[in-house]
Amino acid sequence: MAVVFVSDPDQRLDVDPAAVKDLYGLTPAEAAVASLVGVGRPVLEAARRLGVQTNTVRMQLKQVYAKTGARRQSALVYLVMTGPAHLRLG
């Protein structure tokens, strides 16, 4: 059995924070951060979009790393971009 995923490279990728929360056992705040940073958005942009300080995002990212096993931002991006969190069925 094989599964093939096809995506449009010109389409801006968004990830549902609820999917990230459920997949990795994150809090809602951690999931919101992971869903933004996990698709390549910078920490500063994530903080601005969430209405929090960059230090808050960095602290939440540390928790996300601990819960997902990612050791740095690039590993989180890889995890989110290659995992099932970004899939839209239907």
BANU-928378 format. One record per residue (C-alpha): residue in three letters; x negated, y negated, z negated. Coordinates in nm, 2 decimals. Example, Ala and Ser with C-alpha at 12.3 -4.5 7.8 and 13.67 -1.06 7.14 Angstrom:
BANU-928378
+------+--------+--------+--------+
| type |     c1 |     c2 |     c3 |
+------+--------+--------+--------+
|  ALA |  -1.23 |   0.45 |  -0.78 |
|  SER |  -1.37 |   0.11 |  -0.71 |
+------+--------+--------+--------+
end
This chain:
BANU-928378
+------+--------+--------+--------+
| type |     c1 |     c2 |     c3 |
+------+--------+--------+--------+
|  MET |   0.00 |   0.00 |   0.00 |
|  ALA |  -0.12 |  -0.35 |   0.08 |
|  VAL |   0.00 |  -0.70 |   0.00 |
|  VAL |  -0.07 |  -0.99 |   0.23 |
|  PHE |  -0.03 |  -1.35 |   0.11 |
|  VAL |  -0.01 |  -1.62 |   0.37 |
|  SER |  -0.03 |  -1.99 |   0.28 |
|  ASP |  -0.03 |  -2.32 |   0.46 |
|  PRO |  -0.36 |  -2.50 |   0.38 |
|  ASP |  -0.20 |  -2.84 |   0.45 |
|  GLN |   0.07 |  -2.78 |   0.19 |
|  ARG |   0.00 |  -2.93 |  -0.15 |
|  LEU |   0.00 |  -2.65 |  -0.40 |
|  ASP |   0.19 |  -2.68 |  -0.72 |
|  VAL |   0.23 |  -2.42 |  -0.99 |
|  ASP |   0.53 |  -2.38 |  -1.22 |
|  PRO |   0.41 |  -2.44 |  -1.58 |
|  ALA |   0.67 |  -2.18 |  -1.70 |
|  ALA |   0.51 |  -1.91 |  -1.49 |
|  VAL |   0.16 |  -2.00 |  -1.62 |
|  LYS |   0.30 |  -2.00 |  -1.98 |
|  ASP |   0.46 |  -1.66 |  -1.95 |
|  LEU |   0.16 |  -1.50 |  -1.76 |
|  TYR |  -0.11 |  -1.61 |  -2.00 |
|  GLY |   0.07 |  -1.66 |  -2.33 |
|  LEU |   0.02 |  -2.04 |  -2.34 |
|  THR |   0.21 |  -2.31 |  -2.53 |
|  PRO |   0.42 |  -2.54 |  -2.31 |
|  ALA |   0.15 |  -2.82 |  -2.34 |
|  GLU |  -0.13 |  -2.58 |  -2.25 |
|  ALA |   0.07 |  -2.45 |  -1.96 |
|  ALA |   0.13 |  -2.80 |  -1.83 |
|  VAL |  -0.24 |  -2.87 |  -1.84 |
|  ALA |  -0.33 |  -2.53 |  -1.68 |
|  SER |  -0.08 |  -2.58 |  -1.40 |
|  LEU |  -0.24 |  -2.92 |  -1.31 |
|  VAL |  -0.61 |  -2.84 |  -1.36 |
|  GLY |  -0.56 |  -2.49 |  -1.23 |
|  VAL |  -0.48 |  -2.62 |  -0.88 |
|  GLY |  -0.78 |  -2.85 |  -0.88 |
|  ARG |  -0.65 |  -3.17 |  -1.02 |
|  PRO |  -0.90 |  -3.36 |  -1.23 |
|  VAL |  -0.87 |  -3.39 |  -1.61 |
|  LEU |  -0.81 |  -3.77 |  -1.58 |
|  GLU |  -0.52 |  -3.72 |  -1.34 |
|  ALA |  -0.37 |  -3.44 |  -1.56 |
|  ALA |  -0.39 |  -3.67 |  -1.86 |
|  ARG |  -0.22 |  -3.96 |  -1.67 |
|  ARG |   0.06 |  -3.73 |  -1.53 |
|  LEU |   0.12 |  -3.58 |  -1.87 |
|  GLY |   0.10 |  -3.92 |  -2.05 |
|  VAL |  -0.17 |  -3.81 |  -2.29 |
|  GLN |  -0.54 |  -3.89 |  -2.36 |
|  THR |  -0.81 |  -3.72 |  -2.17 |
|  ASN |  -0.95 |  -3.58 |  -2.50 |
|  THR |  -0.61 |  -3.41 |  -2.55 |
|  VAL |  -0.63 |  -3.25 |  -2.22 |
|  ARG |  -0.98 |  -3.13 |  -2.29 |
|  MET |  -0.88 |  -2.98 |  -2.62 |
|  GLN |  -0.59 |  -2.80 |  -2.46 |
|  LEU |  -0.82 |  -2.68 |  -2.18 |
|  LYS |  -1.04 |  -2.51 |  -2.45 |
|  GLN |  -0.74 |  -2.33 |  -2.57 |
|  VAL |  -0.64 |  -2.23 |  -2.22 |
|  TYR |  -0.99 |  -2.10 |  -2.15 |
|  ALA |  -0.98 |  -1.89 |  -2.47 |
|  LYS |  -0.64 |  -1.74 |  -2.39 |
|  THR |  -0.72 |  -1.67 |  -2.02 |
|  GLY |  -1.08 |  -1.57 |  -2.05 |
|  ALA |  -1.19 |  -1.85 |  -1.82 |
|  ARG |  -1.52 |  -2.01 |  -1.92 |
|  ARG |  -1.50 |  -2.33 |  -1.72 |
|  GLN |  -1.27 |  -2.53 |  -1.50 |
|  SER |  -1.37 |  -2.36 |  -1.18 |
|  ALA |  -1.29 |  -2.02 |  -1.33 |
|  LEU |  -0.94 |  -2.15 |  -1.43 |
|  VAL |  -0.89 |  -2.28 |  -1.07 |
|  TYR |  -0.98 |  -1.94 |  -0.93 |
|  LEU |  -0.76 |  -1.76 |  -1.18 |
|  VAL |  -0.45 |  -1.98 |  -1.10 |
|  MET |  -0.51 |  -1.99 |  -0.72 |
|  THR |  -0.56 |  -1.62 |  -0.68 |
|  GLY |  -0.31 |  -1.50 |  -0.94 |
|  PRO |   0.06 |  -1.46 |  -0.92 |
|  ALA |   0.14 |  -1.80 |  -1.09 |
|  HIS |   0.14 |  -1.99 |  -0.76 |
|  LEU |   0.36 |  -1.75 |  -0.56 |
|  ARG |   0.70 |  -1.86 |  -0.46 |
|  LEU |   0.93 |  -1.58 |  -0.36 |
|  GLY |   1.23 |  -1.62 |  -0.15 |
+------+--------+--------+--------+
end
